């Protein structure tokens, strides 16, 4: 990202967020997101399968 002009510090921060997400930092089993959006969440694997099936 820095090679495309993003400041070095910002590029490093974004890269670290990606690493954290890949390591499960965004995972939560407390259903907060479901309560906020008013419906159950859908796992990415299921959402992709549903989208492919709809084609």
mmCIF entry with sequence, helices, sheets and N, C-alpha, C, O atoms, coordinates in Angstrom:
data_MODEL
# 
_entry.id   MODEL 
# 
_entity.id                         1 
_entity.type                       polymer 
_entity.pdbx_number_of_molecules   1 
# 
_entity_poly.entity_id                      1 
_entity_poly.type                           'polypeptide(L)' 
_entity_poly.nstd_linkage                   no 
_entity_poly.nstd_monomer                   no 
_entity_poly.pdbx_seq_one_letter_code       
;(UNK)(UNK)(UNK)(UNK)(UNK)(UNK)(UNK)(UNK)(UNK)(UNK)(UNK)(UNK)(UNK)(UNK)(UNK)(UNK)
(UNK)(UNK)(UNK)(UNK)(UNK)(UNK)(UNK)(UNK)(UNK)(UNK)(UNK)(UNK)(UNK)(UNK)(UNK)(UNK)
(UNK)(UNK)(UNK)(UNK)(UNK)(UNK)(UNK)(UNK)(UNK)(UNK)(UNK)(UNK)(UNK)(UNK)(UNK)(UNK)
(UNK)(UNK)(UNK)(UNK)(UNK)(UNK)(UNK)
;
_entity_poly.pdbx_seq_one_letter_code_can   XXXXXXXXXXXXXXXXXXXXXXXXXXXXXXXXXXXXXXXXXXXXXXXXXXXXXXX 
_entity_poly.pdbx_strand_id                 A 
# 
loop_
_entity_poly_seq.entity_id 
_entity_poly_seq.num 
_entity_poly_seq.mon_id 
_entity_poly_seq.hetero 
1 1  UNK n 
1 2  UNK n 
1 3  UNK n 
1 4  UNK n 
1 5  UNK n 
1 6  UNK n 
1 7  UNK n 
1 8  UNK n 
1 9  UNK n 
1 10 UNK n 
1 11 UNK n 
1 12 UNK n 
1 13 UNK n 
1 14 UNK n 
1 15 UNK n 
1 16 UNK n 
1 17 UNK n 
1 18 UNK n 
1 19 UNK n 
1 20 UNK n 
1 21 UNK n 
1 22 UNK n 
1 23 UNK n 
1 24 UNK n 
1 25 UNK n 
1 26 UNK n 
1 27 UNK n 
1 28 UNK n 
1 29 UNK n 
1 30 UNK n 
1 31 UNK n 
1 32 UNK n 
1 33 UNK n 
1 34 UNK n 
1 35 UNK n 
1 36 UNK n 
1 37 UNK n 
1 38 UNK n 
1 39 UNK n 
1 40 UNK n 
1 41 UNK n 
1 42 UNK n 
1 43 UNK n 
1 44 UNK n 
1 45 UNK n 
1 46 UNK n 
1 47 UNK n 
1 48 UNK n 
1 49 UNK n 
1 50 UNK n 
1 51 UNK n 
1 52 UNK n 
1 53 UNK n 
1 54 UNK n 
1 55 UNK n 
# 
_struct_asym.id          A 
_struct_asym.entity_id   1 
# 
loop_
_struct_conf.conf_type_id 
_struct_conf.id 
_struct_conf.pdbx_PDB_helix_id 
_struct_conf.beg_label_comp_id 
_struct_conf.beg_label_asym_id 
_struct_conf.beg_label_seq_id 
_struct_conf.pdbx_beg_PDB_ins_code 
_struct_conf.end_label_comp_id 
_struct_conf.end_label_asym_id 
_struct_conf.end_label_seq_id 
_struct_conf.pdbx_end_PDB_ins_code 
_struct_conf.beg_auth_comp_id 
_struct_conf.beg_auth_asym_id 
_struct_conf.beg_auth_seq_id 
_struct_conf.end_auth_comp_id 
_struct_conf.end_auth_asym_id 
_struct_conf.end_auth_seq_id 
_struct_conf.pdbx_PDB_helix_class 
_struct_conf.details 
_struct_conf.pdbx_PDB_helix_length 
HELX_P HELX_P1 AA1 UNK A 2  ? UNK A 4  ? UNK A 2  UNK A 4  5 ? 3  
HELX_P HELX_P2 AA2 UNK A 8  ? UNK A 22 ? UNK A 8  UNK A 22 1 ? 15 
HELX_P HELX_P3 AA3 UNK A 32 ? UNK A 37 ? UNK A 32 UNK A 37 1 ? 6  
HELX_P HELX_P4 AA4 UNK A 44 ? UNK A 53 ? UNK A 44 UNK A 53 1 ? 10 
# 
_struct_conf_type.id          HELX_P 
_struct_conf_type.criteria    ? 
_struct_conf_type.reference   ? 
# 
loop_
_atom_site.group_PDB 
_atom_site.id 
_atom_site.type_symbol 
_atom_site.label_atom_id 
_atom_site.label_alt_id 
_atom_site.label_comp_id 
_atom_site.label_asym_id 
_atom_site.label_entity_id 
_atom_site.label_seq_id 
_atom_site.pdbx_PDB_ins_code 
_atom_site.Cartn_x 
_atom_site.Cartn_y 
_atom_site.Cartn_z 
_atom_site.occupancy 
_atom_site.B_iso_or_equiv 
_atom_site.pdbx_formal_charge 
_atom_site.auth_seq_id 
_atom_site.auth_comp_id 
_atom_site.auth_asym_id 
_atom_site.auth_atom_id 
_atom_site.pdbx_PDB_model_num 
ATOM 1   N N  . UNK A 1 1  ? 0.828   -1.183  0.000   1.00 0.00 ? 1  UNK A N  1 
ATOM 2   C CA . UNK A 1 1  ? 0.000   0.000   0.000   1.00 0.00 ? 1  UNK A CA 1 
ATOM 3   C C  . UNK A 1 1  ? 0.875   1.250   0.000   1.00 0.00 ? 1  UNK A C  1 
ATOM 4   O O  . UNK A 1 1  ? 0.555   2.251   -0.641  1.00 0.00 ? 1  UNK A O  1 
ATOM 5   N N  . UNK A 1 2  ? 1.968   1.172   0.720   1.00 0.00 ? 2  UNK A N  1 
ATOM 6   C CA . UNK A 1 2  ? 2.867   2.321   0.740   1.00 0.00 ? 2  UNK A CA 1 
ATOM 7   C C  . UNK A 1 2  ? 3.432   2.572   -0.650  1.00 0.00 ? 2  UNK A C  1 
ATOM 8   O O  . UNK A 1 2  ? 3.699   3.716   -1.019  1.00 0.00 ? 2  UNK A O  1 
ATOM 9   N N  . UNK A 1 3  ? 3.616   1.502   -1.422  1.00 0.00 ? 3  UNK A N  1 
ATOM 10  C CA . UNK A 1 3  ? 4.120   1.636   -2.782  1.00 0.00 ? 3  UNK A CA 1 
ATOM 11  C C  . UNK A 1 3  ? 3.158   2.375   -3.700  1.00 0.00 ? 3  UNK A C  1 
ATOM 12  O O  . UNK A 1 3  ? 3.550   2.848   -4.767  1.00 0.00 ? 3  UNK A O  1 
ATOM 13  N N  . UNK A 1 4  ? 1.900   2.476   -3.288  1.00 0.00 ? 4  UNK A N  1 
ATOM 14  C CA . UNK A 1 4  ? 0.907   3.196   -4.070  1.00 0.00 ? 4  UNK A CA 1 
ATOM 15  C C  . UNK A 1 4  ? 0.630   4.581   -3.508  1.00 0.00 ? 4  UNK A C  1 
ATOM 16  O O  . UNK A 1 4  ? -0.318  5.249   -3.921  1.00 0.00 ? 4  UNK A O  1 
ATOM 17  N N  . UNK A 1 5  ? 1.459   5.008   -2.568  1.00 0.00 ? 5  UNK A N  1 
ATOM 18  C CA . UNK A 1 5  ? 1.354   6.377   -2.085  1.00 0.00 ? 5  UNK A CA 1 
ATOM 19  C C  . UNK A 1 5  ? 0.734   6.557   -0.714  1.00 0.00 ? 5  UNK A C  1 
ATOM 20  O O  . UNK A 1 5  ? 0.679   7.681   -0.214  1.00 0.00 ? 5  UNK A O  1 
ATOM 21  N N  . UNK A 1 6  ? 0.266   5.491   -0.093  1.00 0.00 ? 6  UNK A N  1 
ATOM 22  C CA . UNK A 1 6  ? -0.276  5.623   1.254   1.00 0.00 ? 6  UNK A CA 1 
ATOM 23  C C  . UNK A 1 6  ? 0.871   5.906   2.208   1.00 0.00 ? 6  UNK A C  1 
ATOM 24  O O  . UNK A 1 6  ? 1.942   5.313   2.079   1.00 0.00 ? 6  UNK A O  1 
ATOM 25  N N  . UNK A 1 7  ? 0.666   6.797   3.160   1.00 0.00 ? 7  UNK A N  1 
ATOM 26  C CA . UNK A 1 7  ? 1.727   7.038   4.137   1.00 0.00 ? 7  UNK A CA 1 
ATOM 27  C C  . UNK A 1 7  ? 2.115   5.729   4.840   1.00 0.00 ? 7  UNK A C  1 
ATOM 28  O O  . UNK A 1 7  ? 1.262   4.890   5.127   1.00 0.00 ? 7  UNK A O  1 
ATOM 29  N N  . UNK A 1 8  ? 3.386   5.576   5.104   1.00 0.00 ? 8  UNK A N  1 
ATOM 30  C CA . UNK A 1 8  ? 3.920   4.334   5.680   1.00 0.00 ? 8  UNK A CA 1 
ATOM 31  C C  . UNK A 1 8  ? 3.181   3.913   6.942   1.00 0.00 ? 8  UNK A C  1 
ATOM 32  O O  . UNK A 1 8  ? 2.846   2.739   7.095   1.00 0.00 ? 8  UNK A O  1 
ATOM 33  N N  . UNK A 1 9  ? 2.926   4.842   7.839   1.00 0.00 ? 9  UNK A N  1 
ATOM 34  C CA . UNK A 1 9  ? 2.233   4.508   9.097   1.00 0.00 ? 9  UNK A CA 1 
ATOM 35  C C  . UNK A 1 9  ? 0.825   4.001   8.865   1.00 0.00 ? 9  UNK A C  1 
ATOM 36  O O  . UNK A 1 9  ? 0.396   3.054   9.524   1.00 0.00 ? 9  UNK A O  1 
ATOM 37  N N  . UNK A 1 10 ? 0.100   4.609   7.944   1.00 0.00 ? 10 UNK A N  1 
ATOM 38  C CA . UNK A 1 10 ? -1.261  4.177   7.643   1.00 0.00 ? 10 UNK A CA 1 
ATOM 39  C C  . UNK A 1 10 ? -1.248  2.803   6.978   1.00 0.00 ? 10 UNK A C  1 
ATOM 40  O O  . UNK A 1 10 ? -2.075  1.950   7.298   1.00 0.00 ? 10 UNK A O  1 
ATOM 41  N N  . UNK A 1 11 ? -0.319  2.588   6.062   1.00 0.00 ? 11 UNK A N  1 
ATOM 42  C CA . UNK A 1 11 ? -0.202  1.284   5.405   1.00 0.00 ? 11 UNK A CA 1 
ATOM 43  C C  . UNK A 1 11 ? 0.083   0.193   6.437   1.00 0.00 ? 11 UNK A C  1 
ATOM 44  O O  . UNK A 1 11 ? -0.499  -0.889  6.371   1.00 0.00 ? 11 UNK A O  1 
ATOM 45  N N  . UNK A 1 12 ? 0.964   0.470   7.376   1.00 0.00 ? 12 UNK A N  1 
ATOM 46  C CA . UNK A 1 12 ? 1.285   -0.512  8.421   1.00 0.00 ? 12 UNK A CA 1 
ATOM 47  C C  . UNK A 1 12 ? 0.073   -0.774  9.309   1.00 0.00 ? 12 UNK A C  1 
ATOM 48  O O  . UNK A 1 12 ? -0.179  -1.917  9.691   1.00 0.00 ? 12 UNK A O  1 
ATOM 49  N N  . UNK A 1 13 ? -0.679  0.276   9.639   1.00 0.00 ? 13 UNK A N  1 
ATOM 50  C CA . UNK A 1 13 ? -1.874  0.103   10.477  1.00 0.00 ? 13 UNK A CA 1 
ATOM 51  C C  . UNK A 1 13 ? -2.907  -0.764  9.781   1.00 0.00 ? 13 UNK A C  1 
ATOM 52  O O  . UNK A 1 13 ? -3.457  -1.682  10.390  1.00 0.00 ? 13 UNK A O  1 
ATOM 53  N N  . UNK A 1 14 ? -3.174  -0.487  8.521   1.00 0.00 ? 14 UNK A N  1 
ATOM 54  C CA . UNK A 1 14 ? -4.161  -1.272  7.775   1.00 0.00 ? 14 UNK A CA 1 
ATOM 55  C C  . UNK A 1 14 ? -3.709  -2.724  7.667   1.00 0.00 ? 14 UNK A C  1 
ATOM 56  O O  . UNK A 1 14 ? -4.521  -3.637  7.816   1.00 0.00 ? 14 UNK A O  1 
ATOM 57  N N  . UNK A 1 15 ? -2.434  -2.943  7.412   1.00 0.00 ? 15 UNK A N  1 
ATOM 58  C CA . UNK A 1 15 ? -1.915  -4.310  7.331   1.00 0.00 ? 15 UNK A CA 1 
ATOM 59  C C  . UNK A 1 15 ? -2.083  -5.027  8.665   1.00 0.00 ? 15 UNK A C  1 
ATOM 60  O O  . UNK A 1 15 ? -2.419  -6.211  8.688   1.00 0.00 ? 15 UNK A O  1 
ATOM 61  N N  . UNK A 1 16 ? -1.856  -4.336  9.767   1.00 0.00 ? 16 UNK A N  1 
ATOM 62  C CA . UNK A 1 16 ? -2.000  -4.976  11.075  1.00 0.00 ? 16 UNK A CA 1 
ATOM 63  C C  . UNK A 1 16 ? -3.466  -5.302  11.371  1.00 0.00 ? 16 UNK A C  1 
ATOM 64  O O  . UNK A 1 16 ? -3.753  -6.305  12.025  1.00 0.00 ? 16 UNK A O  1 
ATOM 65  N N  . UNK A 1 17 ? -4.389  -4.474  10.901  1.00 0.00 ? 17 UNK A N  1 
ATOM 66  C CA . UNK A 1 17 ? -5.813  -4.772  11.087  1.00 0.00 ? 17 UNK A CA 1 
ATOM 67  C C  . UNK A 1 17 ? -6.182  -6.048  10.338  1.00 0.00 ? 17 UNK A C  1 
ATOM 68  O O  . UNK A 1 17 ? -6.945  -6.874  10.839  1.00 0.00 ? 17 UNK A O  1 
ATOM 69  N N  . UNK A 1 18 ? -5.636  -6.203  9.139   1.00 0.00 ? 18 UNK A N  1 
ATOM 70  C CA . UNK A 1 18 ? -5.905  -7.391  8.335   1.00 0.00 ? 18 UNK A CA 1 
ATOM 71  C C  . UNK A 1 18 ? -5.368  -8.638  9.033   1.00 0.00 ? 18 UNK A C  1 
ATOM 72  O O  . UNK A 1 18 ? -6.040  -9.668  9.080   1.00 0.00 ? 18 UNK A O  1 
ATOM 73  N N  . UNK A 1 19 ? -4.172  -8.541  9.567   1.00 0.00 ? 19 UNK A N  1 
ATOM 74  C CA . UNK A 1 19 ? -3.585  -9.674  10.293  1.00 0.00 ? 19 UNK A CA 1 
ATOM 75  C C  . UNK A 1 19 ? -4.450  -10.009 11.509  1.00 0.00 ? 19 UNK A C  1 
ATOM 76  O O  . UNK A 1 19 ? -4.742  -11.177 11.766  1.00 0.00 ? 19 UNK A O  1 
ATOM 77  N N  . UNK A 1 20 ? -4.848  -9.004  12.238  1.00 0.00 ? 20 UNK A N  1 
ATOM 78  C CA . UNK A 1 20 ? -5.695  -9.235  13.416  1.00 0.00 ? 20 UNK A CA 1 
ATOM 79  C C  . UNK A 1 20 ? -7.012  -9.903  13.053  1.00 0.00 ? 20 UNK A C  1 
ATOM 80  O O  . UNK A 1 20 ? -7.451  -10.824 13.741  1.00 0.00 ? 20 UNK A O  1 
ATOM 81  N N  . UNK A 1 21 ? -7.639  -9.449  11.986  1.00 0.00 ? 21 UNK A N  1 
ATOM 82  C CA . UNK A 1 21 ? -8.899  -10.057 11.546  1.00 0.00 ? 21 UNK A CA 1 
ATOM 83  C C  . UNK A 1 21 ? -8.686  -11.510 11.150  1.00 0.00 ? 21 UNK A C  1 
ATOM 84  O O  . UNK A 1 21 ? -9.513  -12.367 11.459  1.00 0.00 ? 21 UNK A O  1 
ATOM 85  N N  . UNK A 1 22 ? -7.582  -11.791 10.468  1.00 0.00 ? 22 UNK A N  1 
ATOM 86  C CA . UNK A 1 22 ? -7.285  -13.162 10.058  1.00 0.00 ? 22 UNK A CA 1 
ATOM 87  C C  . UNK A 1 22 ? -7.047  -14.065 11.273  1.00 0.00 ? 22 UNK A C  1 
ATOM 88  O O  . UNK A 1 22 ? -7.250  -15.277 11.199  1.00 0.00 ? 22 UNK A O  1 
ATOM 89  N N  . UNK A 1 23 ? -6.622  -13.479 12.372  1.00 0.00 ? 23 UNK A N  1 
ATOM 90  C CA . UNK A 1 23 ? -6.359  -14.249 13.593  1.00 0.00 ? 23 UNK A CA 1 
ATOM 91  C C  . UNK A 1 23 ? -7.577  -14.301 14.518  1.00 0.00 ? 23 UNK A C  1 
ATOM 92  O O  . UNK A 1 23 ? -7.483  -14.786 15.646  1.00 0.00 ? 23 UNK A O  1 
ATOM 93  N N  . UNK A 1 24 ? -8.716  -13.802 14.039  1.00 0.00 ? 24 UNK A N  1 
ATOM 94  C CA . UNK A 1 24 ? -9.953  -13.907 14.812  1.00 0.00 ? 24 UNK A CA 1 
ATOM 95  C C  . UNK A 1 24 ? -10.287 -12.720 15.683  1.00 0.00 ? 24 UNK A C  1 
ATOM 96  O O  . UNK A 1 24 ? -11.178 -12.822 16.526  1.00 0.00 ? 24 UNK A O  1 
ATOM 97  N N  . UNK A 1 25 ? -9.616  -11.606 15.519  1.00 0.00 ? 25 UNK A N  1 
ATOM 98  C CA . UNK A 1 25 ? -9.857  -10.452 16.383  1.00 0.00 ? 25 UNK A CA 1 
ATOM 99  C C  . UNK A 1 25 ? -11.282 -9.897  16.262  1.00 0.00 ? 25 UNK A C  1 
ATOM 100 O O  . UNK A 1 25 ? -11.770 -9.245  17.186  1.00 0.00 ? 25 UNK A O  1 
ATOM 101 N N  . UNK A 1 26 ? -11.942 -10.148 15.145  1.00 0.00 ? 26 UNK A N  1 
ATOM 102 C CA . UNK A 1 26 ? -13.297 -9.630  14.964  1.00 0.00 ? 26 UNK A CA 1 
ATOM 103 C C  . UNK A 1 26 ? -14.367 -10.609 15.426  1.00 0.00 ? 26 UNK A C  1 
ATOM 104 O O  . UNK A 1 26 ? -15.552 -10.274 15.428  1.00 0.00 ? 26 UNK A O  1 
ATOM 105 N N  . UNK A 1 27 ? -13.966 -11.815 15.817  1.00 0.00 ? 27 UNK A N  1 
ATOM 106 C CA . UNK A 1 27 ? -14.925 -12.829 16.219  1.00 0.00 ? 27 UNK A CA 1 
ATOM 107 C C  . UNK A 1 27 ? -15.550 -12.477 17.558  1.00 0.00 ? 27 UNK A C  1 
ATOM 108 O O  . UNK A 1 27 ? -14.873 -12.046 18.490  1.00 0.00 ? 27 UNK A O  1 
ATOM 109 N N  . UNK A 1 28 ? -16.844 -12.671 17.626  1.00 0.00 ? 28 UNK A N  1 
ATOM 110 C CA . UNK A 1 28 ? -17.561 -12.487 18.885  1.00 0.00 ? 28 UNK A CA 1 
ATOM 111 C C  . UNK A 1 28 ? -18.746 -13.435 18.890  1.00 0.00 ? 28 UNK A C  1 
ATOM 112 O O  . UNK A 1 28 ? -19.503 -13.485 17.920  1.00 0.00 ? 28 UNK A O  1 
ATOM 113 N N  . UNK A 1 29 ? -18.914 -14.169 19.945  1.00 0.00 ? 29 UNK A N  1 
ATOM 114 C CA . UNK A 1 29 ? -20.056 -15.075 20.025  1.00 0.00 ? 29 UNK A CA 1 
ATOM 115 C C  . UNK A 1 29 ? -21.159 -14.536 20.924  1.00 0.00 ? 29 UNK A C  1 
ATOM 116 O O  . UNK A 1 29 ? -22.033 -15.292 21.348  1.00 0.00 ? 29 UNK A O  1 
ATOM 117 N N  . UNK A 1 30 ? -21.133 -13.238 21.220  1.00 0.00 ? 30 UNK A N  1 
ATOM 118 C CA . UNK A 1 30 ? -22.134 -12.673 22.129  1.00 0.00 ? 30 UNK A CA 1 
ATOM 119 C C  . UNK A 1 30 ? -23.387 -12.144 21.426  1.00 0.00 ? 30 UNK A C  1 
ATOM 120 O O  . UNK A 1 30 ? -24.284 -11.617 22.084  1.00 0.00 ? 30 UNK A O  1 
ATOM 121 N N  . UNK A 1 31 ? -23.458 -12.276 20.114  1.00 0.00 ? 31 UNK A N  1 
ATOM 122 C CA . UNK A 1 31 ? -24.646 -11.916 19.314  1.00 0.00 ? 31 UNK A CA 1 
ATOM 123 C C  . UNK A 1 31 ? -24.959 -10.418 19.303  1.00 0.00 ? 31 UNK A C  1 
ATOM 124 O O  . UNK A 1 31 ? -26.088 -10.030 19.005  1.00 0.00 ? 31 UNK A O  1 
ATOM 125 N N  . UNK A 1 32 ? -23.990 -9.584  19.619  1.00 0.00 ? 32 UNK A N  1 
ATOM 126 C CA . UNK A 1 32 ? -24.210 -8.135  19.602  1.00 0.00 ? 32 UNK A CA 1 
ATOM 127 C C  . UNK A 1 32 ? -24.629 -7.656  18.224  1.00 0.00 ? 32 UNK A C  1 
ATOM 128 O O  . UNK A 1 32 ? -25.579 -6.882  18.105  1.00 0.00 ? 32 UNK A O  1 
ATOM 129 N N  . UNK A 1 33 ? -23.937 -8.100  17.176  1.00 0.00 ? 33 UNK A N  1 
ATOM 130 C CA . UNK A 1 33 ? -24.282 -7.660  15.827  1.00 0.00 ? 33 UNK A CA 1 
ATOM 131 C C  . UNK A 1 33 ? -25.697 -8.088  15.450  1.00 0.00 ? 33 UNK A C  1 
ATOM 132 O O  . UNK A 1 33 ? -26.429 -7.305  14.844  1.00 0.00 ? 33 UNK A O  1 
ATOM 133 N N  . UNK A 1 34 ? -26.092 -9.289  15.787  1.00 0.00 ? 34 UNK A N  1 
ATOM 134 C CA . UNK A 1 34 ? -27.454 -9.753  15.502  1.00 0.00 ? 34 UNK A CA 1 
ATOM 135 C C  . UNK A 1 34 ? -28.488 -8.857  16.180  1.00 0.00 ? 34 UNK A C  1 
ATOM 136 O O  . UNK A 1 34 ? -29.507 -8.510  15.583  1.00 0.00 ? 34 UNK A O  1 
ATOM 137 N N  . UNK A 1 35 ? -28.221 -8.491  17.411  1.00 0.00 ? 35 UNK A N  1 
ATOM 138 C CA . UNK A 1 35 ? -29.158 -7.603  18.112  1.00 0.00 ? 35 UNK A CA 1 
ATOM 139 C C  . UNK A 1 35 ? -29.192 -6.226  17.467  1.00 0.00 ? 35 UNK A C  1 
ATOM 140 O O  . UNK A 1 35 ? -30.258 -5.619  17.354  1.00 0.00 ? 35 UNK A O  1 
ATOM 141 N N  . UNK A 1 36 ? -28.042 -5.731  17.045  1.00 0.00 ? 36 UNK A N  1 
ATOM 142 C CA . UNK A 1 36 ? -27.993 -4.408  16.428  1.00 0.00 ? 36 UNK A CA 1 
ATOM 143 C C  . UNK A 1 36 ? -28.732 -4.354  15.096  1.00 0.00 ? 36 UNK A C  1 
ATOM 144 O O  . UNK A 1 36 ? -29.421 -3.376  14.806  1.00 0.00 ? 36 UNK A O  1 
ATOM 145 N N  . UNK A 1 37 ? -28.590 -5.405  14.284  1.00 0.00 ? 37 UNK A N  1 
ATOM 146 C CA . UNK A 1 37 ? -29.214 -5.379  12.958  1.00 0.00 ? 37 UNK A CA 1 
ATOM 147 C C  . UNK A 1 37 ? -30.609 -6.001  12.950  1.00 0.00 ? 37 UNK A C  1 
ATOM 148 O O  . UNK A 1 37 ? -31.315 -5.938  11.943  1.00 0.00 ? 37 UNK A O  1 
ATOM 149 N N  . UNK A 1 38 ? -31.003 -6.599  14.071  1.00 0.00 ? 38 UNK A N  1 
ATOM 150 C CA . UNK A 1 38 ? -32.354 -7.120  14.198  1.00 0.00 ? 38 UNK A CA 1 
ATOM 151 C C  . UNK A 1 38 ? -32.611 -8.428  13.459  1.00 0.00 ? 38 UNK A C  1 
ATOM 152 O O  . UNK A 1 38 ? -33.762 -8.758  13.175  1.00 0.00 ? 38 UNK A O  1 
ATOM 153 N N  . UNK A 1 39 ? -31.569 -9.166  13.148  1.00 0.00 ? 39 UNK A N  1 
ATOM 154 C CA . UNK A 1 39 ? -31.723 -10.465 12.481  1.00 0.00 ? 39 UNK A CA 1 
ATOM 155 C C  . UNK A 1 39 ? -30.472 -11.283 12.734  1.00 0.00 ? 39 UNK A C  1 
ATOM 156 O O  . UNK A 1 39 ? -29.438 -10.739 13.120  1.00 0.00 ? 39 UNK A O  1 
ATOM 157 N N  . UNK A 1 40 ? -30.561 -12.595 12.516  1.00 0.00 ? 40 UNK A N  1 
ATOM 158 C CA . UNK A 1 40 ? -29.359 -13.409 12.691  1.00 0.00 ? 40 UNK A CA 1 
ATOM 159 C C  . UNK A 1 40 ? -28.298 -13.050 11.648  1.00 0.00 ? 40 UNK A C  1 
ATOM 160 O O  . UNK A 1 40 ? -28.622 -12.657 10.527  1.00 0.00 ? 40 UNK A O  1 
ATOM 161 N N  . UNK A 1 41 ? -27.056 -13.186 12.025  1.00 0.00 ? 41 UNK A N  1 
ATOM 162 C CA . UNK A 1 41 ? -25.971 -12.976 11.063  1.00 0.00 ? 41 UNK A CA 1 
ATOM 163 C C  . UNK A 1 41 ? -25.794 -14.238 10.227  1.00 0.00 ? 41 UNK A C  1 
ATOM 164 O O  . UNK A 1 41 ? -26.225 -15.323 10.616  1.00 0.00 ? 41 UNK A O  1 
ATOM 165 N N  . UNK A 1 42 ? -25.160 -14.079 9.085   1.00 0.00 ? 42 UNK A N  1 
ATOM 166 C CA . UNK A 1 42 ? -24.919 -15.202 8.175   1.00 0.00 ? 42 UNK A CA 1 
ATOM 167 C C  . UNK A 1 42 ? -23.407 -15.381 8.020   1.00 0.00 ? 42 UNK A C  1 
ATOM 168 O O  . UNK A 1 42 ? -22.708 -14.428 7.677   1.00 0.00 ? 42 UNK A O  1 
ATOM 169 N N  . UNK A 1 43 ? -22.902 -16.574 8.266   1.00 0.00 ? 43 UNK A N  1 
ATOM 170 C CA . UNK A 1 43 ? -21.471 -16.810 8.061   1.00 0.00 ? 43 UNK A CA 1 
ATOM 171 C C  . UNK A 1 43 ? -21.095 -16.545 6.598   1.00 0.00 ? 43 UNK A C  1 
ATOM 172 O O  . UNK A 1 43 ? -21.896 -16.793 5.696   1.00 0.00 ? 43 UNK A O  1 
ATOM 173 N N  . UNK A 1 44 ? -19.897 -16.048 6.368   1.00 0.00 ? 44 UNK A N  1 
ATOM 174 C CA . UNK A 1 44 ? -19.457 -15.718 5.015   1.00 0.00 ? 44 UNK A CA 1 
ATOM 175 C C  . UNK A 1 44 ? -19.565 -16.921 4.092   1.00 0.00 ? 44 UNK A C  1 
ATOM 176 O O  . UNK A 1 44 ? -20.003 -16.791 2.949   1.00 0.00 ? 44 UNK A O  1 
ATOM 177 N N  . UNK A 1 45 ? -19.171 -18.086 4.577   1.00 0.00 ? 45 UNK A N  1 
ATOM 178 C CA . UNK A 1 45 ? -19.242 -19.305 3.761   1.00 0.00 ? 45 UNK A CA 1 
ATOM 179 C C  . UNK A 1 45 ? -20.669 -19.535 3.257   1.00 0.00 ? 45 UNK A C  1 
ATOM 180 O O  . UNK A 1 45 ? -20.867 -19.888 2.094   1.00 0.00 ? 45 UNK A O  1 
ATOM 181 N N  . UNK A 1 46 ? -21.653 -19.337 4.120   1.00 0.00 ? 46 UNK A N  1 
ATOM 182 C CA . UNK A 1 46 ? -23.052 -19.530 3.734   1.00 0.00 ? 46 UNK A CA 1 
ATOM 183 C C  . UNK A 1 46 ? -23.514 -18.437 2.777   1.00 0.00 ? 46 UNK A C  1 
ATOM 184 O O  . UNK A 1 46 ? -24.225 -18.721 1.813   1.00 0.00 ? 46 UNK A O  1 
ATOM 185 N N  . UNK A 1 47 ? -23.124 -17.208 3.028   1.00 0.00 ? 47 UNK A N  1 
ATOM 186 C CA . UNK A 1 47 ? -23.524 -16.106 2.147   1.00 0.00 ? 47 UNK A CA 1 
ATOM 187 C C  . UNK A 1 47 ? -22.997 -16.300 0.742   1.00 0.00 ? 47 UNK A C  1 
ATOM 188 O O  . UNK A 1 47 ? -23.704 -16.032 -0.229  1.00 0.00 ? 47 UNK A O  1 
ATOM 189 N N  . UNK A 1 48 ? -21.756 -16.765 0.619   1.00 0.00 ? 48 UNK A N  1 
ATOM 190 C CA . UNK A 1 48 ? -21.171 -17.018 -0.700  1.00 0.00 ? 48 UNK A CA 1 
ATOM 191 C C  . UNK A 1 48 ? -21.890 -18.169 -1.379  1.00 0.00 ? 48 UNK A C  1 
ATOM 192 O O  . UNK A 1 48 ? -22.208 -18.088 -2.565  1.00 0.00 ? 48 UNK A O  1 
ATOM 193 N N  . UNK A 1 49 ? -22.152 -19.248 -0.635  1.00 0.00 ? 49 UNK A N  1 
ATOM 194 C CA . UNK A 1 49 ? -22.863 -20.391 -1.209  1.00 0.00 ? 49 UNK A CA 1 
ATOM 195 C C  . UNK A 1 49 ? -24.248 -19.978 -1.688  1.00 0.00 ? 49 UNK A C  1 
ATOM 196 O O  . UNK A 1 49 ? -24.676 -20.387 -2.768  1.00 0.00 ? 49 UNK A O  1 
ATOM 197 N N  . UNK A 1 50 ? -24.947 -19.180 -0.904  1.00 0.00 ? 50 UNK A N  1 
ATOM 198 C CA . UNK A 1 50 ? -26.284 -18.705 -1.299  1.00 0.00 ? 50 UNK A CA 1 
ATOM 199 C C  . UNK A 1 50 ? -26.208 -17.849 -2.564  1.00 0.00 ? 50 UNK A C  1 
ATOM 200 O O  . UNK A 1 50 ? -27.035 -17.987 -3.465  1.00 0.00 ? 50 UNK A O  1 
ATOM 201 N N  . UNK A 1 51 ? -25.217 -16.971 -2.625  1.00 0.00 ? 51 UNK A N  1 
ATOM 202 C CA . UNK A 1 51 ? -25.067 -16.098 -3.798  1.00 0.00 ? 51 UNK A CA 1 
ATOM 203 C C  . UNK A 1 51 ? -24.756 -16.913 -5.045  1.00 0.00 ? 51 UNK A C  1 
ATOM 204 O O  . UNK A 1 51 ? -25.290 -16.629 -6.117  1.00 0.00 ? 51 UNK A O  1 
ATOM 205 N N  . UNK A 1 52 ? -23.900 -17.919 -4.920  1.00 0.00 ? 52 UNK A N  1 
ATOM 206 C CA . UNK A 1 52 ? -23.565 -18.761 -6.065  1.00 0.00 ? 52 UNK A CA 1 
ATOM 207 C C  . UNK A 1 52 ? -24.761 -19.590 -6.525  1.00 0.00 ? 52 UNK A C  1 
ATOM 208 O O  . UNK A 1 52 ? -24.957 -19.810 -7.721  1.00 0.00 ? 52 UNK A O  1 
ATOM 209 N N  . UNK A 1 53 ? -25.542 -20.036 -5.577  1.00 0.00 ? 53 UNK A N  1 
ATOM 210 C CA . UNK A 1 53 ? -26.729 -20.825 -5.908  1.00 0.00 ? 53 UNK A CA 1 
ATOM 211 C C  . UNK A 1 53 ? -27.778 -19.967 -6.626  1.00 0.00 ? 53 UNK A C  1 
ATOM 212 O O  . UNK A 1 53 ? -28.549 -20.479 -7.438  1.00 0.00 ? 53 UNK A O  1 
ATOM 213 N N  . UNK A 1 54 ? -27.806 -18.672 -6.326  1.00 0.00 ? 54 UNK A N  1 
ATOM 214 C CA . UNK A 1 54 ? -28.781 -17.774 -6.931  1.00 0.00 ? 54 UNK A CA 1 
ATOM 215 C C  . UNK A 1 54 ? -28.435 -17.411 -8.377  1.00 0.00 ? 54 UNK A C  1 
ATOM 216 O O  . UNK A 1 54 ? -29.260 -16.827 -9.080  1.00 0.00 ? 54 UNK A O  1 
ATOM 217 N N  . UNK A 1 55 ? -27.238 -17.747 -8.820  1.00 0.00 ? 55 UNK A N  1 
ATOM 218 C CA . UNK A 1 55 ? -26.830 -17.409 -10.184 1.00 0.00 ? 55 UNK A CA 1 
ATOM 219 C C  . UNK A 1 55 ? -27.545 -18.220 -11.213 1.00 0.00 ? 55 UNK A C  1 
ATOM 220 O O  . UNK A 1 55 ? -27.307 -18.048 -12.408 1.00 0.00 ? 55 UNK A O  1 
# 
